[in-house]
Amino acid sequence: MKREVVRVEPISTYLERWKAPASPVTRAGNMVFVSGLPPFDPATGEFVSAPIERQTELVLEQMKLCLETAGASLDNVMKCNIFCTSAKHFAAVNAVYARYFPKDPPARIYVCIPEWTGPFDIEIECIAMM
């Protein structure tokens, strides 16, 4: 089974601009892997420095776009890994996350990390099946 890189616009262009050596999505067979992405401003591609709720919405909207471009959806997500700069954001992130996965949510982990290379607090990656 060969790995296929899926180009997702405008996210692929944003990653190139930031010289990030990553693809937003790879696919092999019926499996889809979505990279953890920072909260990009959808209009400019700049990092969004905003309250954690808005950052989480942007990241989940980007994840949704990546999945749809690869032929999957949020309903196909098997596992999410959430990386966040503070455990203090846990309840706020959960409130937003629950809107995207209102019923039978996927397996998940919430990992606290000390910092990012940019002015944002969250990334979420996922694995989905088609």
N, C-alpha and C positions, 0 to 999 in steps of 0.2 A: 504494500500500500504506500503510495507516494504522498508526501506532504505538499499541499497546495497553499500558496499565499493568496489571500483575498484582499484586494485593494478596496478600501472604504474611504470614499471622499465625503467630507474634506479632511478626515482624520489622517489618512496616509500622507497628505500634503503637509499637515501640521507636524507630524513626526519627522518628515524630511527636513522641514525648516529648522527644527530643534536639533537636528543631526542625531536623532535617536535611532540606534541600530535595532529596530524592532518592527514587526508587522502588527497591525491591529488585530488581524485574524489569520489563523491557519486552520486548514481543514484536511482531514484524511478519512476516507471512507464516510461513515456517518457521524464522525466526531468533529466538533467545532471547538476551537480554543480561542478565547478572546483575551488579549493582553490587558493588564491593568493600565489604565490611562488616567492622566491627570484631568482635572476639570477644565477643559478647553472652552474658551468663549466661542460659541458657534459662529459668530460673525467675523472674528479676527484671528482665532487660533492662539491667542495669548492665554496664559494661565489665569484662571479666575481666583482672585482673592476675595472671598465672600463668606458669609456664615456657612457652617457645616451643612445645613439643610440644603442650601443652593448648590454647594459643591457636590453633594450626594446626588441631587437631581440631575445635574449635568453629566456626571459619570454614568449614572444608570441610563440616561437617554443615549449617550454614546454607545454603551454596551448593547442597548436595544437595536440601534442602527447597525452595529457590527454584526449582530446575530441575524438580522433581517437580510443584510447584504450577502451573508453566507448561506442563506436559505433556511434559517432556523428562526426561533422566536424565544421570548422569555419563558414560554411554556415548556421549552425543550431543555432548559438549564438544569443540570444535574448537581452542580456544586459551584458556589461562589467563595472566593477568598477576599476578604475585606482587609485592607491595610490602612490604618488610621494613626494619626499622630498622638491621639489621646483617648484614654478610656472614658474621659468626661463626655465625649461625643457619642457614646454608645446608644443612649436613649434617643437622641435626635436622629442618628443614622438609622436606627431601627424603625422609627416612625415613617421616614421616607421610604426605606426599603420595603416595608409592608404594603405600601401603595403599589409597588411594582410586582410584588409577589403576594397578592392578597389571600390566596388559597393554596394549600399544599406547597409551601416554599421549598426550594432546593436545600440540600445539605450546605452548611456554611461554617466559616470560621471568621473570627474578628481578631486581628493581630495588631497590637500597638507597636509602632516603630518610632524611633526618636525624631527623625526629620526627613525631609525630601530635598531634592536639589532645587526646588522652586517654592513659591509662596502658596502652597496648597496643603490640605490636610488629609486627603483620601484618594485611594485608588481601589478599584474592584475589578478582579479578573474572574472569568468563569469558564467552565467546561459544559458544553451542551451536546446533545445528540439530535440528529435530524431524522 
